[in-house]
Amino acid sequence: MEEPILLLNLLKIPGFEHYPHVPYTWLIMILLTLVSFIVVRRLSLVPGPIQNAIELVFLGLNNLIKDTMGEKGKAFMPLFIAEALFIFTANMIGVIPTFFSPTADLNTTAAMAICVFLLTHIIGVITHGFKYLKQFLGPVWWLIPIFIPIEIISHLSRPLSLSVRLFGNIRGEDLVLAILLLLVPYLLPIPMLFLMIFTSLLQTFVFILLTMLYISGALEGAH
């Protein structure tokens, strides 16, 4: 159940009507870029509402990074801020009529999860060299045939879990909201909107936290 795509109707881009997550992902990226540019140009000792909101996100993520990864995690602050702002905005944009949540499409969440998966192992190899691959071999040589498939399955399940969890929750709440708008267009959708805000925040937090844990594990090396 997808809303009409106003942006595509205006731009007349053929074929994109079947992939609503693509133009709305572009729209969110452009919006966040413009907002960031405006905020940076207008930084003030007495912050306005937008600067306050971004500073709140920054402080919250900074504290979460310290608790989860320690000081070494500060190097990845730009990644976590970008993830948090994009995922939350993508989760919430579906509330607007004729708009579509990119995170309600498995292609979007799978792409983000695969990026996290690849980045995690790239960081591990850069930090520890090929010694990082020892974690796939197990504690003793004669357990290698057992540990290799177990570790491969364990690591491959990470992007699957990240992508399906986010997609399922956002897609589900969008469908419920659409049904409620059809049945009771004025009363029931209001509490559902508050639930959507909570779910969007929660799913953003879970995705960011798991990303931190995966990268932290790669920095620590083989276990």
DRENPA-3360 file (N, C-alpha, C; in nm, 2 decimals, always signed):
BEGIN
1 = MEEPILLL = +0.09/-0.12/+0.00/+0.00/+0.00/+0.00/+0.09/+0.12/+0.00 ~ +0.10/+0.19/-0.11/+0.19/+0.30/-0.13/+0.11/+0.43/-0.16 ~ +0.15/+0.54/-0.10/+0.09/+0.67/-0.13/+0.13/+0.72/-0.27 ~ +0.04/+0.80/-0.34/+0.08/+0.86/-0.46/+0.21/+0.94/-0.45 ~ +0.30/+0.94/-0.55/+0.43/+1.00/-0.54/+0.42/+1.13/-0.61 ~ +0.40/+1.24/-0.53/+0.38/+1.37/-0.58/+0.51/+1.42/-0.65 ~ +0.62/+1.39/-0.59/+0.75/+1.44/-0.65/+0.77/+1.38/-0.79 ~ +0.74/+1.25/-0.80/+0.76/+1.19/-0.93/+0.66/+1.24/-1.03;
9 = NLLKIPGF = +0.54/+1.27/-0.99/+0.43/+1.32/-1.08/+0.48/+1.46/-1.13 ~ +0.54/+1.54/-1.05/+0.59/+1.67/-1.09/+0.71/+1.66/-1.19 ~ +0.80/+1.57/-1.16/+0.92/+1.56/-1.24/+0.91/+1.47/-1.36 ~ +0.80/+1.39/-1.36/+0.77/+1.30/-1.48/+0.89/+1.21/-1.51 ~ +0.95/+1.15/-1.41/+1.06/+1.06/-1.43/+1.01/+0.92/-1.46 ~ +1.02/+0.87/-1.58/+0.97/+0.74/-1.61/+1.04/+0.63/-1.54 ~ +0.96/+0.53/-1.49/+1.01/+0.41/-1.42/+1.03/+0.43/-1.27 ~ +1.05/+0.55/-1.22/+1.07/+0.57/-1.08/+0.95/+0.54/-1.00;
17 = EHYPHVPY = +0.83/+0.54/-1.06/+0.71/+0.52/-0.98/+0.71/+0.38/-0.92 ~ +0.79/+0.29/-0.97/+0.80/+0.16/-0.91/+0.91/+0.15/-0.80 ~ +0.99/+0.26/-0.78/+1.09/+0.26/-0.68/+1.08/+0.39/-0.60 ~ +0.98/+0.40/-0.52/+0.96/+0.53/-0.45/+1.06/+0.56/-0.35 ~ +1.14/+0.46/-0.30/+1.24/+0.48/-0.20/+1.36/+0.56/-0.26 ~ +1.38/+0.56/-0.39/+1.49/+0.62/-0.45/+1.48/+0.78/-0.45 ~ +1.37/+0.83/-0.51/+1.36/+0.98/-0.50/+1.34/+1.04/-0.36 ~ +1.27/+0.96/-0.27/+1.26/+1.01/-0.14/+1.39/+1.01/-0.06;
25 = TWLIMILL = +1.47/+0.91/-0.09/+1.61/+0.91/-0.03/+1.69/+1.03/-0.08 ~ +1.68/+1.06/-0.21/+1.74/+1.19/-0.26/+1.69/+1.31/-0.19 ~ +1.56/+1.31/-0.18/+1.49/+1.43/-0.11/+1.54/+1.45/+0.03 ~ +1.55/+1.34/+0.10/+1.60/+1.35/+0.24/+1.74/+1.39/+0.25 ~ +1.83/+1.34/+0.16/+1.97/+1.38/+0.16/+1.98/+1.53/+0.12 ~ +1.91/+1.58/+0.03/+1.91/+1.72/-0.01/+1.86/+1.80/+0.11 ~ +1.75/+1.76/+0.17/+1.70/+1.84/+0.29/+1.80/+1.84/+0.40 ~ +1.86/+1.73/+0.44/+1.95/+1.73/+0.55/+2.08/+1.81/+0.51;
33 = TLVSFIVV = +2.12/+1.81/+0.39/+2.24/+1.89/+0.35/+2.21/+2.04/+0.36 ~ +2.09/+2.08/+0.32/+2.05/+2.22/+0.32/+2.04/+2.26/+0.47 ~ +1.98/+2.18/+0.55/+1.96/+2.22/+0.69/+2.10/+2.23/+0.76 ~ +2.19/+2.13/+0.73/+2.32/+2.14/+0.79/+2.39/+2.26/+0.75 ~ +2.38/+2.30/+0.62/+2.45/+2.42/+0.57/+2.40/+2.54/+0.64 ~ +2.27/+2.55/+0.65/+2.21/+2.67/+0.72/+2.25/+2.68/+0.86 ~ +2.25/+2.56/+0.93/+2.28/+2.56/+1.07/+2.43/+2.60/+1.09 ~ +2.52/+2.55/+1.01/+2.66/+2.58/+1.02/+2.68/+2.73/+1.00;
41 = RRLSLVPG = +2.61/+2.79/+0.90/+2.63/+2.93/+0.87/+2.57/+3.02/+0.97 ~ +2.48/+2.97/+1.05/+2.41/+3.05/+1.15/+2.43/+3.00/+1.30 ~ +2.55/+2.95/+1.32/+2.58/+2.90/+1.46/+2.58/+3.02/+1.55 ~ +2.52/+3.00/+1.67/+2.51/+3.11/+1.77/+2.52/+3.06/+1.91 ~ +2.57/+3.15/+2.00/+2.58/+3.12/+2.14/+2.44/+3.10/+2.20 ~ +2.34/+3.16/+2.14/+2.20/+3.15/+2.18/+2.13/+3.07/+2.07 ~ +2.14/+2.94/+2.07/+2.09/+2.86/+1.96/+1.94/+2.86/+1.94 ~ +1.90/+2.85/+1.81/+1.76/+2.85/+1.78/+1.71/+2.71/+1.79;
49 = PIQNAIEL = +1.58/+2.68/+1.75/+1.53/+2.55/+1.76/+1.60/+2.44/+1.68 ~ +1.64/+2.47/+1.56/+1.71/+2.37/+1.48/+1.85/+2.34/+1.53 ~ +1.92/+2.44/+1.57/+2.05/+2.42/+1.63/+2.04/+2.35/+1.76 ~ +1.94/+2.38/+1.84/+1.92/+2.31/+1.96/+1.89/+2.16/+1.94 ~ +1.81/+2.13/+1.84/+1.78/+1.99/+1.81/+1.91/+1.91/+1.76 ~ +1.99/+1.97/+1.68/+2.11/+1.91/+1.63/+2.21/+1.89/+1.74 ~ +2.22/+1.99/+1.83/+2.31/+1.98/+1.94/+2.27/+1.87/+2.04 ~ +2.14/+1.85/+2.05/+2.09/+1.75/+2.14/+2.12/+1.61/+2.08;
57 = VFLGLNNL = +2.11/+1.60/+1.95/+2.15/+1.47/+1.88/+2.30/+1.45/+1.90 ~ +2.38/+1.55/+1.88/+2.52/+1.54/+1.89/+2.56/+1.50/+2.03 ~ +2.51/+1.56/+2.14/+2.54/+1.53/+2.27/+2.49/+1.39/+2.31 ~ +2.37/+1.35/+2.27/+2.32/+1.22/+2.30/+2.41/+1.11/+2.24 ~ +2.45/+1.13/+2.11/+2.54/+1.03/+2.04/+2.67/+1.03/+2.10 ~ +2.72/+1.15/+2.14/+2.86/+1.15/+2.21/+2.86/+1.07/+2.34 ~ +2.75/+1.08/+2.42/+2.75/+1.01/+2.54/+2.73/+0.86/+2.51 ~ +2.65/+0.83/+2.41/+2.63/+0.68/+2.38/+2.76/+0.62/+2.33;
65 = IKDTMGEK = +2.84/+0.70/+2.25/+2.96/+0.65/+2.20/+3.06/+0.62/+2.31 ~ +3.07/+0.72/+2.41/+3.16/+0.70/+2.52/+3.12/+0.57/+2.60 ~ +2.99/+0.55/+2.62/+2.95/+0.44/+2.70/+2.97/+0.31/+2.63 ~ +2.96/+0.31/+2.49/+2.96/+0.19/+2.42/+3.10/+0.15/+2.36 ~ +3.17/+0.26/+2.31/+3.30/+0.23/+2.25/+3.42/+0.30/+2.31 ~ +3.40/+0.39/+2.41/+3.51/+0.46/+2.47/+3.55/+0.58/+2.38 ~ +3.67/+0.63/+2.41/+3.72/+0.74/+2.34/+3.75/+0.71/+2.19 ~ +3.79/+0.59/+2.16/+3.82/+0.55/+2.02/+3.70/+0.56/+1.93;
73 = GKAFMPLF = +3.58/+0.57/+1.98/+3.46/+0.58/+1.90/+3.44/+0.72/+1.85 ~ +3.51/+0.82/+1.90/+3.48/+0.96/+1.85/+3.52/+0.97/+1.71 ~ +3.61/+0.89/+1.66/+3.65/+0.90/+1.52/+3.54/+0.87/+1.42 ~ +3.44/+0.80/+1.47/+3.33/+0.76/+1.39/+3.20/+0.84/+1.41 ~ +3.22/+0.95/+1.48/+3.10/+1.04/+1.51/+3.03/+1.09/+1.39 ~ +3.10/+1.13/+1.28/+3.03/+1.17/+1.16/+2.94/+1.06/+1.10 ~ +2.99/+0.94/+1.10/+2.91/+0.83/+1.05/+2.78/+0.81/+1.13 ~ +2.79/+0.81/+1.27/+2.68/+0.79/+1.35/+2.58/+0.90/+1.34;
81 = IAEALFIF = +2.63/+1.03/+1.33/+2.53/+1.14/+1.32/+2.46/+1.13/+1.19 ~ +2.53/+1.10/+1.08/+2.47/+1.09/+0.95/+2.36/+0.98/+0.95 ~ +2.40/+0.87/+1.01/+2.30/+0.75/+1.02/+2.18/+0.79/+1.09 ~ +2.20/+0.85/+1.21/+2.09/+0.89/+1.30/+1.99/+0.99/+1.23 ~ +2.05/+1.09/+1.17/+1.96/+1.19/+1.11/+1.89/+1.14/+0.99 ~ +1.96/+1.06/+0.91/+1.90/+1.00/+0.79/+1.79/+0.90/+0.82 ~ +1.82/+0.81/+0.91/+1.72/+0.70/+0.95/+1.60/+0.76/+1.01 ~ +1.62/+0.85/+1.11/+1.50/+0.91/+1.17/+1.41/+0.99/+1.08;
89 = TANMIGVI = +1.48/+1.07/+0.99/+1.40/+1.15/+0.89/+1.33/+1.06/+0.80 ~ +1.40/+0.95/+0.75/+1.34/+0.86/+0.66/+1.22/+0.78/+0.72 ~ +1.23/+0.75/+0.85/+1.13/+0.69/+0.92/+1.00/+0.78/+0.93 ~ +1.02/+0.91/+0.96/+0.91/+1.00/+0.99/+0.85/+1.06/+0.86 ~ +0.92/+1.06/+0.75/+0.87/+1.14/+0.63/+0.74/+1.07/+0.58 ~ +0.72/+0.94/+0.61/+0.60/+0.87/+0.56/+0.48/+0.92/+0.62 ~ +0.49/+1.00/+0.73/+0.37/+1.05/+0.80/+0.30/+1.16/+0.71 ~ +0.38/+1.22/+0.63/+0.33/+1.33/+0.54/+0.25/+1.27/+0.42;
97 = PTFFSPTA = +0.13/+1.31/+0.40/+0.05/+1.26/+0.29/+0.13/+1.27/+0.15 ~ +0.12/+1.16/+0.07/+0.18/+1.15/-0.06/+0.33/+1.13/-0.05 ~ +0.39/+1.11/+0.07/+0.53/+1.09/+0.09/+0.55/+0.94/+0.13 ~ +0.67/+0.89/+0.11/+0.70/+0.75/+0.13/+0.82/+0.74/+0.22 ~ +0.82/+0.65/+0.32/+0.94/+0.63/+0.40/+1.04/+0.54/+0.33 ~ +1.16/+0.59/+0.30/+1.26/+0.50/+0.23/+1.29/+0.38/+0.31 ~ +1.29/+0.39/+0.44/+1.32/+0.28/+0.53/+1.21/+0.18/+0.54 ~ +1.09/+0.21/+0.47/+0.99/+0.11/+0.46/+1.01/+0.02/+0.34;
105 = DLNTTAAM = +1.12/+0.04/+0.27/+1.16/-0.05/+0.16/+1.28/-0.12/+0.19 ~ +1.28/-0.25/+0.17/+1.39/-0.34/+0.21/+1.52/-0.30/+0.13 ~ +1.51/-0.25/+0.01/+1.63/-0.21/-0.06/+1.71/-0.10/+0.01 ~ +1.64/-0.01/+0.08/+1.71/+0.10/+0.15/+1.78/+0.04/+0.27 ~ +1.70/-0.03/+0.35/+1.76/-0.08/+0.48/+1.87/-0.19/+0.45 ~ +1.85/-0.27/+0.35/+1.96/-0.36/+0.31/+2.09/-0.29/+0.27 ~ +2.07/-0.19/+0.19/+2.19/-0.11/+0.14/+2.27/-0.05/+0.26 ~ +2.19/+0.00/+0.36/+2.26/+0.06/+0.48/+2.33/-0.05/+0.56;
113 = AICVFLLT = +2.26/-0.17/+0.58/+2.31/-0.28/+0.65/+2.44/-0.33/+0.59 ~ +2.44/-0.34/+0.46/+2.56/-0.40/+0.38/+2.67/-0.30/+0.40 ~ +2.65/-0.17/+0.39/+2.75/-0.07/+0.41/+2.81/-0.08/+0.55 ~ +2.73/-0.10/+0.65/+2.78/-0.12/+0.79/+2.86/-0.25/+0.80 ~ +2.81/-0.36/+0.74/+2.88/-0.48/+0.74/+3.02/-0.47/+0.67 ~ +3.03/-0.41/+0.55/+3.16/-0.40/+0.49/+3.25/-0.31/+0.56 ~ +3.20/-0.19/+0.61/+3.28/-0.10/+0.69/+3.34/-0.16/+0.81 ~ +3.26/-0.25/+0.88/+3.31/-0.31/+1.00/+3.43/-0.40/+0.97;
121 = HIIGVITH = +3.43/-0.48/+0.87/+3.54/-0.56/+0.84/+3.66/-0.49/+0.78 ~ +3.63/-0.38/+0.70/+3.74/-0.30/+0.65/+3.81/-0.24/+0.77 ~ +3.74/-0.18/+0.87/+3.80/-0.12/+0.98/+3.88/-0.23/+1.06 ~ +3.83/-0.35/+1.07/+3.90/-0.46/+1.14/+4.03/-0.49/+1.07 ~ +4.03/-0.50/+0.94/+4.15/-0.54/+0.86/+4.25/-0.42/+0.87 ~ +4.21/-0.30/+0.86/+4.30/-0.18/+0.86/+4.36/-0.17/+1.00 ~ +4.28/-0.20/+1.10/+4.34/-0.18/+1.24/+4.43/-0.30/+1.28 ~ +4.40/-0.42/+1.24/+4.48/-0.54/+1.29/+4.55/-0.61/+1.18;
129 = GFKYLKQF = +4.53/-0.57/+1.05/+4.59/-0.64/+0.95/+4.51/-0.77/+0.93 ~ +4.58/-0.87/+0.86/+4.51/-1.00/+0.84/+4.50/-1.08/+0.96 ~ +4.56/-1.04/+1.07/+4.53/-1.11/+1.20/+4.39/-1.10/+1.24 ~ +4.32/-1.00/+1.19/+4.18/-0.98/+1.21/+4.10/-1.11/+1.17 ~ +4.14/-1.18/+1.07/+4.07/-1.29/+1.02/+4.08/-1.42/+1.11 ~ +4.17/-1.41/+1.21/+4.19/-1.52/+1.30/+4.06/-1.55/+1.38 ~ +3.97/-1.45/+1.39/+3.85/-1.47/+1.46/+3.76/-1.58/+1.40 ~ +3.78/-1.60/+1.27/+3.70/-1.70/+1.19/+3.75/-1.84/+1.21;
137 = LGPVWWLI = +3.87/-1.85/+1.27/+3.94/-1.98/+1.27/+3.92/-2.06/+1.40 ~ +3.87/-1.99/+1.51/+3.85/-2.06/+1.64/+3.98/-2.06/+1.72 ~ +3.97/-2.11/+1.84/+4.08/-2.11/+1.94/+4.19/-2.20/+1.91 ~ +4.16/-2.32/+1.85/+4.26/-2.42/+1.81/+4.25/-2.47/+1.67 ~ +4.35/-2.52/+1.61/+4.35/-2.54/+1.47/+4.26/-2.65/+1.43 ~ +4.24/-2.75/+1.52/+4.15/-2.86/+1.48/+4.00/-2.83/+1.48 ~ +3.97/-2.71/+1.53/+3.83/-2.67/+1.53/+3.80/-2.57/+1.41 ~ +3.90/-2.55/+1.33/+3.88/-2.46/+1.21/+3.76/-2.50/+1.12;
145 = PIFIPIEI = +3.75/-2.63/+1.09/+3.64/-2.67/+1.00/+3.50/-2.64/+1.06 ~ +3.49/-2.64/+1.19/+3.37/-2.61/+1.26/+3.34/-2.46/+1.27 ~ +3.45/-2.39/+1.31/+3.43/-2.25/+1.34/+3.41/-2.16/+1.22 ~ +3.48/-2.19/+1.11/+3.46/-2.11/+0.99/+3.32/-2.09/+0.94 ~ +3.24/-2.20/+0.92/+3.10/-2.18/+0.88/+3.02/-2.12/+0.99 ~ +3.05/-2.14/+1.12/+2.97/-2.08/+1.23/+2.99/-1.93/+1.23 ~ +3.12/-1.89/+1.22/+3.15/-1.74/+1.22/+3.10/-1.67/+1.09 ~ +3.11/-1.74/+0.98/+3.05/-1.68/+0.85/+2.90/-1.66/+0.87;
153 = ISHLSRPL = +2.83/-1.76/+0.91/+2.69/-1.75/+0.93/+2.66/-1.64/+1.03 ~ +2.73/-1.63/+1.14/+2.71/-1.53/+1.25/+2.73/-1.39/+1.19 ~ +2.83/-1.37/+1.11/+2.86/-1.24/+1.06/+2.76/-1.20/+0.95 ~ +2.72/-1.29/+0.87/+2.63/-1.27/+0.76/+2.49/-1.24/+0.82 ~ +2.46/-1.29/+0.94/+2.33/-1.26/+1.00/+2.31/-1.12/+1.04 ~ +2.43/-1.05/+1.06/+2.42/-0.91/+1.11/+2.35/-0.82/+1.01 ~ +2.39/-0.81/+0.88/+2.31/-0.72/+0.79/+2.17/-0.77/+0.77 ~ +2.15/-0.90/+0.78/+2.01/-0.95/+0.76/+1.92/-0.90/+0.88;
161 = SLSVRLFG = +1.98/-0.91/+1.00/+1.90/-0.86/+1.12/+1.88/-0.71/+1.11 ~ +1.99/-0.63/+1.08/+1.97/-0.49/+1.07/+1.87/-0.44/+0.97 ~ +1.87/-0.50/+0.85/+1.78/-0.46/+0.75/+1.64/-0.50/+0.77 ~ +1.62/-0.62/+0.81/+1.48/-0.67/+0.82/+1.41/-0.61/+0.94 ~ +1.48/-0.59/+1.05/+1.42/-0.53/+1.17/+1.37/-0.38/+1.14 ~ +1.46/-0.30/+1.08/+1.42/-0.16/+1.05/+1.31/-0.16/+0.95 ~ +1.32/-0.24/+0.84/+1.22/-0.24/+0.74/+1.08/-0.29/+0.79 ~ +1.08/-0.40/+0.87/+0.96/-0.45/+0.92/+0.88/-0.36/+1.01;
169 = NIRGEDLV = +0.95/-0.29/+1.10/+0.89/-0.20/+1.19/+0.83/-0.08/+1.12 ~ +0.91/-0.02/+1.03/+0.86/+0.11/+0.96/+0.75/+0.07/+0.86 ~ +0.77/-0.03/+0.79/+0.66/-0.07/+0.69/+0.53/-0.11/+0.76 ~ +0.55/-0.18/+0.87/+0.43/-0.22/+0.95/+0.35/-0.10/+1.00 ~ +0.42/+0.00/+1.06/+0.35/+0.12/+1.11/+0.29/+0.20/+1.00 ~ +0.36/+0.21/+0.89/+0.30/+0.29/+0.78/+0.17/+0.22/+0.73 ~ +0.17/+0.09/+0.72/+0.04/+0.02/+0.68/-0.07/+0.04/+0.78 ~ -0.03/+0.03/+0.91/-0.14/+0.05/+1.01/-0.19/+0.19/+1.00;
177 = LAILLLLV = -0.11/+0.29/+0.99/-0.15/+0.43/+0.98/-0.24/+0.45/+0.86 ~ -0.21/+0.39/+0.74/-0.29/+0.41/+0.62/-0.43/+0.34/+0.64 ~ -0.43/+0.23/+0.71/-0.56/+0.16/+0.73/-0.65/+0.25/+0.83 ~ -0.58/+0.30/+0.93/-0.66/+0.38/+1.03/-0.71/+0.51/+0.96 ~ -0.63/+0.57/+0.87/-0.68/+0.69/+0.80/-0.80/+0.66/+0.72 ~ -0.81/+0.54/+0.66/-0.92/+0.50/+0.58/-1.05/+0.48/+0.67 ~ -1.03/+0.41/+0.78/-1.14/+0.37/+0.87/-1.19/+0.48/+0.96 ~ -1.10/+0.55/+1.03/-1.13/+0.66/+1.12/-1.04/+0.77/+1.09;
185 = PYLLPIPM = -1.07/+0.86/+1.00/-0.97/+0.96/+0.96/-0.93/+1.07/+1.05 ~ -1.00/+1.08/+1.17/-0.98/+1.20/+1.25/-0.93/+1.16/+1.39 ~ -0.97/+1.05/+1.45/-0.94/+1.03/+1.59/-0.83/+0.93/+1.61 ~ -0.85/+0.81/+1.56/-0.75/+0.70/+1.59/-0.61/+0.73/+1.54 ~ -0.59/+0.79/+1.42/-0.45/+0.81/+1.37/-0.37/+0.90/+1.46 ~ -0.43/+0.98/+1.55/-0.35/+1.07/+1.64/-0.27/+1.00/+1.73 ~ -0.32/+0.91/+1.82/-0.23/+0.83/+1.90/-0.13/+0.74/+1.83 ~ -0.17/+0.70/+1.71/-0.08/+0.62/+1.62/+0.04/+0.70/+1.58;
193 = LFLMIFTS = +0.02/+0.83/+1.56/+0.13/+0.92/+1.52/+0.23/+0.93/+1.63 ~ +0.19/+0.94/+1.76/+0.28/+0.94/+1.87/+0.36/+0.81/+1.88 ~ +0.29/+0.70/+1.85/+0.35/+0.57/+1.85/+0.46/+0.56/+1.74 ~ +0.43/+0.62/+1.62/+0.52/+0.62/+1.51/+0.65/+0.69/+1.55 ~ +0.63/+0.81/+1.62/+0.75/+0.89/+1.66/+0.83/+0.80/+1.75 ~ +0.77/+0.74/+1.85/+0.84/+0.66/+1.94/+0.92/+0.54/+1.87 ~ +0.84/+0.47/+1.78/+0.90/+0.36/+1.71/+1.02/+0.41/+1.62 ~ +1.00/+0.52/+1.56/+1.11/+0.58/+1.47/+1.23/+0.61/+1.55;
201 = LLQTFVFI = +1.22/+0.67/+1.67/+1.33/+0.69/+1.75/+1.40/+0.57/+1.80 ~ +1.31/+0.47/+1.84/+1.36/+0.34/+1.89/+1.44/+0.27/+1.79 ~ +1.39/+0.26/+1.67/+1.46/+0.18/+1.56/+1.58/+0.26/+1.52 ~ +1.58/+0.39/+1.52/+1.71/+0.46/+1.49/+1.81/+0.43/+1.60 ~ +1.77/+0.43/+1.72/+1.86/+0.40/+1.83/+1.92/+0.26/+1.82 ~ +1.84/+0.16/+1.79/+1.88/+0.02/+1.78/+1.98/+0.01/+1.66 ~ +1.95/+0.07/+1.55/+2.04/+0.06/+1.43/+2.18/+0.12/+1.47 ~ +2.18/+0.24/+1.53/+2.30/+0.30/+1.56/+2.38/+0.23/+1.67;
209 = LLTMLYIS = +2.31/+0.18/+1.77/+2.38/+0.10/+1.88/+2.44/-0.03/+1.82 ~ +2.37/-0.10/+1.74/+2.43/-0.22/+1.68/+2.55/-0.19/+1.59 ~ +2.54/-0.08/+1.52/+2.66/-0.04/+1.44/+2.78/-0.01/+1.53 ~ +2.75/+0.06/+1.64/+2.86/+0.09/+1.73/+2.92/-0.04/+1.79 ~ +2.84/-0.14/+1.82/+2.89/-0.26/+1.88/+2.97/-0.34/+1.78 ~ +2.92/-0.34/+1.65/+3.00/-0.41/+1.55/+3.13/-0.35/+1.52 ~ +3.14/-0.22/+1.51/+3.26/-0.15/+1.49/+3.36/-0.16/+1.61 ~ +3.30/-0.16/+1.73/+3.38/-0.17/+1.85/+3.44/-0.31/+1.85;
217 = GALEGAH = +3.37/-0.41/+1.81/+3.42/-0.55/+1.81/+3.53/-0.56/+1.71 ~ +3.52/-0.49/+1.59/+3.62/-0.49/+1.49/+3.75/-0.43/+1.54 ~ +3.73/-0.32/+1.62/+3.85/-0.25/+1.67/+3.92/-0.33/+1.78 ~ +3.85/-0.41/+1.85/+3.91/-0.50/+1.95/+3.98/-0.61/+1.89 ~ +3.94/-0.65/+1.77/+4.02/-0.76/+1.70/+3.96/-0.90/+1.73 ~ +4.04/-1.00/+1.70/+4.00/-1.14/+1.72/+3.97/-1.17/+1.86 ~ +3.88/-1.27/+1.88/+3.84/-1.31/+2.01/+3.85/-1.46/+2.03;
% end
